[in-house]
Amino acid sequence: MNYLKKLYRQCSLYLFVLSVFTSANCLQANESSRKATQNYSEEAVKLKTDLRKLWEDHIVWTRNYIISSLADLEDAAKVAERLLLNQDDIGNAIKPYYGEEAAKKLSGLLRYHILIAVDVIKAAKENNAVNLANAQKRWTVNGKDIADFLSKANPHLNKNELEKMMATHLSLTTDEVVYRLKKDWAGDIVAYDKGHVHMLMFSDTLAMGIVKQFPKTFKTGPQ
């Protein structure tokens, strides 16, 4: 009985120390999170959130189109319309910082990006290797054009890094198409999940680049 009491006291002491240690870690993590959040102004957080919504629309509506197109669903044309509208929305999002001409330029590049995606999906569905290779070549060039445009507009955005990000986006989108054609649903889901996370990273890169470029607008530098 004495042994059990001793063991109980030891366990109680261990749990108490563990709870204190855990609470301290949680408080430290919360404090670090609070301090990290303070590094961004409300304007910067809003930009990051707004761009994430737009680029999530990009990845989500692209997926919807892939599903509808490959399955010959009646909504494919309407989904394509919504997807193209998203490219205009993304262009308009940069208008306050780079002007109307730049906004139209980015929208045009992104619209072409989507139109090529339609060709990629169509060629893959028809198992036309020649057309698929041609479409993917144009897709790669377009991705580099987007990276070039963004890096020239913003010195805080590295062209090579943006090219790599666009290449990854194209690769993961292609994987979605291929896996769905093979009816490899697990592979399709993994490809989409990876593509979704990657798109958020891409969006955050653009947002933070804009914040750095316009410190007065986002209250991150001397006013």
N, C-alpha and C positions, 0 to 999 in steps of 0.2 A: 504493500500500500504506500509506504514511504517512497519507494522507487517511482511509483506512478505520479505521486505528488511532485516529486523532483522533476520528472520528465515534463509534467504539465507546466511547471514554472519556467522551465527552459524553453519550451515551445512558445509560451506566452511572451517571454522576453524576446525571442527571435522574431515573432510576428510584430511586436511593438517596434523593434528596430527597423524591420523591413518596411513597415508602414511609414515611419518617419523618413526613411531614405527615399521611398517612393514619392511621398508628398513633397519632399525637397526638390526632387528631380522634376516633378510636375510644375512646381512653382517656378523653377529655373527655366523650364521650357516655355511656360506661359509668358514669363518676363522677356525671354529672348524673342518670342513671337511678337510681343507688344512693341518692343524696341524696333524690330525689323519693319513692322507696319508703320511706325512713326517716320521711317525714312522716306515714305512715299506720301505725297500730298493727295488730297481728295481728287484733284484733277487727274493726277497720274493713275490712281486706282480706277477711276471712271474710264479713262482711255483703255487701260488694260482689260477691263471687264467688257467694254463695248467691242473691242477688236476680237476678243475671245468669242463673243456671241456670233460675230460675222464669220469668223473662220471655222467655227463649229458648224454653222449653217453650210459652209462650203463642203466640209467633209460629210455631213449628214445627208444633204441633198444629192451629193455625188453618189453616195451609197444607195440612196433610194432609186436613183436613175439606173444604176448598175442592176439592181434587183428587177426593176420594172422592165428594162430593156431586154435583159436575158430571158425573162419569163414571158415576154410579149404581152405585158399587161396593158390595159387600155389607158392607164394614167401616164404612160411614158412621156408623151408629148407635153402634158401639163407639168410634170415633174421637171422636164428639161427647161421649160419656161421659168419655173421658180429658181432653178439652179443658175440660169443666166442672169436673172434679176439680182441674185446674190453678188455677182461680180460687179454690177453697178453700185450696189450698196457698199462694197469694199472700197471702190474707187472714191465714192462720195465721202467716205470716212477720213480720207487723207486730204480732202479739199481745203479744210481750214488751215493746214500747215504748208501745203505745196501749191495750192491754187487749182483752178478749174481745168487748165490744160493738162496738168499732171494727173489729175483725177480721171480724166477721160482716157489718158494714155494707159494707166494701170488697168482700168476697166476693160479697155480693148485687148490688152495682153491676156487678161484673165478670161475674157470671153473666148478668145482664140484657144486658150488652154482647155476650156470645156468642150469646144467644138472638136478639137483633136481627140479628146477623151471619148467622144461619141464615135469617132472613126476607129479608135482602138478597140472599143467594145464590139462594134459591128464586125470588124475584121477577125477578132478572136472568136466571136460567135459563129462566124462562117468558116472558121479554120483556114483563113486566107493568109498564109505566111508572108507573102509579098506585101500585101496591103498593111498588114500588122507591123512589119518592119519599117515601112515607110511612115506610118502614123507615129510610131514610137520615136523615130528619128526627128520628126517635126516637133514632137512633144518635148524632147530633150533640148532642142534649140530654143523653143519657147520658154522653157524653164530657165535657161541661161539668160534669155532676154529679160525675164521678170527680175532675176537676181541683179542683172546689170542696171536696170532702171532704178531699183530700190537703193542699190549701193551708191549710185551717182546722186540720187536725191538726198541721201543721208550718209555723211562721212563716218558715222558710228556703226554702220552696217557693213560687214565685210563681204565682199562679192563672192569669194571662194566658199565661205561658210554658207551663204545663202544658196549658192549653186548646189552644194552638197545636200542641203535641206530640201530643195526642190526635187533633186534626184531621188531622195528617199521617199518623198511624197508620191512621186510617179511610180516607183517600184512597189510600194505597198498597195497603191490603188490597182496596179496591174495584178498583183497577187490576189486581190479580192476577186477580180474578174476570172482569173485562171482557176482558183479554188471553187468558185461557184459553178463554173462550167464542168469541173470534175465531180461536182456534188460532194466535195470535201468540206462539209459544213464547219467542222472544227477548225480547219485551216483558214477558212473564210473569216470566221469570228476573230481568230488571233490576228489576222492581217488587218481587219478593221480596227480592233482595239489598239494595235500599235500605231496605225495611221491616225487615229483620233488623238492619242497622246502626243504624237509628233506634231500634229497641226496646232495644238495648243502651245507647244514649245516655239513653233515658228511664229505664232501670233504674239507671244510674249517678247520674242526677240525684236519684232517690229515695234511693239509698244515702247519698250525700254529704249530703243534707238531714238524714237521720236522724243521721249522725255529728256534724254541727254542732249538732243539737238536744240530743244527749245526750253531751257531751264527756267526762264522767266515765266513762260506760259504755265509751267507745271510747278512753279515755286520751289525749285530744287537748287537755285543759285542766287547770286546777288540780284536784288530787285531794283 
